[in-house]
Amino acid sequence: MAENRLSFELKNRLSELDTLEKKVHGFAGQLGLAEKSNCKINLVLEELFTNIVSYGYSDDSEHQIQFTITHENGSLTIRIEDDGIPFNPADASCPDLECTLEERKIGGLGIHLIKKLMDDVLYQRCGEKNVLILKKDISDL
């Protein structure tokens, strides 16, 4: 029987992206997720992790980013905690997708993609931590 929970920490370094991908891929394999679904989940987590590492800290110190992924009743719940600068991706405005590439402002597409691929994107600030909870129905994936 597959484990229904994966929990791990990564340092706030882009070099940890490979570890993130391997952990998520392994867990998705245990759950029997199709490769396409696995890729979508990985894309979302890589985008969020990259944003946290790139924009979340005002110092060069090492920080830990906590991931917890739970599978229950055909749904994945992903919890990401970091002690970075407060940022609520659920409140980020949608980029203008109608304008030309030359006119489009830089940024925002990754958060837009996350909102499109996930069923729920919930944020709260708990003390000194950002807590992001993502939900995805995988019962038919």
Phi, psi and omega per residue, in radians:
M1 nan 2.381 -3.094
A2 -1.321 2.527 3.016
E3 -1.127 2.505 -3.137
N4 -1.798 0.170 -3.118
R5 -2.547 2.395 3.062
L6 -2.254 2.244 3.120
S7 -2.352 2.335 -3.141
F8 -2.797 2.846 3.088
E9 -2.097 2.541 3.048
L10 -2.219 2.617 3.036
K11 -1.328 2.732 3.134
N12 -1.387 1.080 3.119
R13 -2.320 2.357 3.140
L14 -1.079 -0.379 3.093
S15 -1.109 -0.237 3.126
E16 -1.455 -0.086 -3.138
L17 -1.000 -0.690 3.141
D18 -1.112 -0.720 3.107
T19 -1.118 -0.742 3.102
L20 -1.006 -0.857 -3.122
E21 -1.060 -0.760 -3.118
K22 -1.133 -0.736 -3.135
K23 -1.145 -0.801 -3.128
V24 -1.181 -0.728 3.116
H25 -1.068 -0.770 3.124
G26 -1.086 -0.756 3.138
F27 -1.154 -0.752 3.109
A28 -1.067 -0.668 3.088
G29 -1.107 -0.722 3.092
Q30 -1.072 -0.629 -3.127
L31 -1.401 -0.222 -3.109
G32 1.365 0.444 3.108
L33 -1.204 2.506 3.059
A34 -1.129 2.658 -3.108
E35 -1.006 -0.667 3.136
K36 -1.085 -0.750 3.115
S37 -1.166 -0.721 3.101
N38 -1.033 -0.754 -3.141
C39 -1.111 -0.689 3.123
K40 -1.123 -0.783 3.133
I41 -1.109 -0.782 3.122
N42 -1.086 -0.721 3.139
L43 -1.047 -0.793 3.129
V44 -1.075 -0.835 -3.092
L45 -1.206 -0.652 3.088
E46 -1.131 -0.694 3.115
E47 -1.117 -0.822 3.136
L48 -1.120 -0.787 -3.138
F49 -1.072 -0.784 3.137
T50 -1.067 -0.734 3.112
N51 -1.120 -0.751 3.129
I52 -1.069 -0.847 -3.115
V53 -1.127 -0.750 -3.038
S54 -1.337 -0.587 -3.007
Y55 -2.189 -0.122 -2.969
G56 -1.499 -0.200 -3.037
Y57 -2.247 2.448 3.127
S58 -1.723 0.128 3.101
D59 -2.303 3.023 3.120
D60 -1.758 0.217 -3.129
S61 -1.223 2.808 3.071
E62 -1.415 2.311 3.094
H63 -2.219 2.776 3.105
Q64 -1.884 2.399 3.066
I65 -2.028 2.112 -3.046
Q66 -1.694 2.280 3.070
F67 -2.063 2.334 2.995
T68 -2.334 2.144 3.138
I69 -2.081 2.186 -3.107
T70 -2.152 2.367 3.063
H71 -1.927 2.149 -3.128
E72 -2.683 2.262 3.078
N73 0.901 0.776 3.078
G74 1.299 0.315 -3.118
S75 -2.330 2.481 3.017
L76 -1.763 2.344 3.000
T77 -2.081 2.174 -3.111
I78 -2.040 2.176 3.129
R79 -2.027 2.200 3.129
I80 -2.135 2.189 3.122
E81 -2.133 2.365 3.059
D82 -2.551 2.777 -3.140
D83 -1.808 0.579 -3.117
G84 -1.481 -2.996 3.108
I85 -1.055 2.388 3.121
P86 -0.983 2.257 3.091
F87 -2.693 2.191 3.132
N88 -1.878 1.743 -3.136
P89 -1.156 -0.402 3.130
A90 -1.145 -0.449 3.126
D91 -1.604 -0.090 -3.111
A92 -1.129 2.375 -3.116
S93 -1.296 2.672 3.124
C94 -1.293 2.359 3.100
P95 -1.210 2.738 3.092
D96 -1.281 1.860 -3.094
L97 -1.586 -0.086 -3.116
E98 -1.564 -0.380 -3.084
C99 -1.369 2.910 3.116
T100 -1.270 2.862 3.107
L101 -1.031 -0.653 -3.131
E102 -1.153 -0.567 -3.109
E103 -1.518 -0.359 -3.026
R104 -1.200 2.361 3.075
K105 -1.268 2.588 3.114
I106 -1.277 2.431 3.064
G107 1.700 2.796 3.046
G108 1.665 -0.356 -3.106
L109 -1.202 -0.635 3.138
G110 -1.103 -0.795 3.119
I111 -1.129 -0.701 3.087
H112 -1.036 -0.781 3.119
L113 -1.061 -0.771 3.133
I114 -1.035 -0.797 3.141
K115 -1.103 -0.607 3.141
K116 -1.286 -0.629 -3.074
L117 -1.462 -0.419 -3.125
M118 -1.745 2.667 3.100
D119 -1.403 -0.639 3.117
D120 -2.409 2.463 3.032
V121 -2.294 1.893 -3.073
L122 -2.078 2.450 -3.114
Y123 -2.286 2.526 2.945
Q124 -2.617 2.655 3.055
R125 -1.804 2.054 -3.138
C126 -1.987 1.792 -3.086
G127 1.128 -2.086 -3.132
E128 -1.754 0.308 -3.059
K129 -2.114 2.477 2.899
N130 -1.447 2.301 3.068
V131 -2.178 2.023 3.140
L132 -1.984 2.236 3.133
I133 -2.090 2.139 3.132
L134 -1.966 2.455 3.095
K135 -2.237 2.485 3.140
K136 -2.543 2.166 3.046
D137 -1.313 2.106 3.138
I138 -2.051 0.255 -3.076
S139 -1.105 -0.461 -3.139
D140 -1.993 0.292 -3.132
L141 -1.644 nan nan
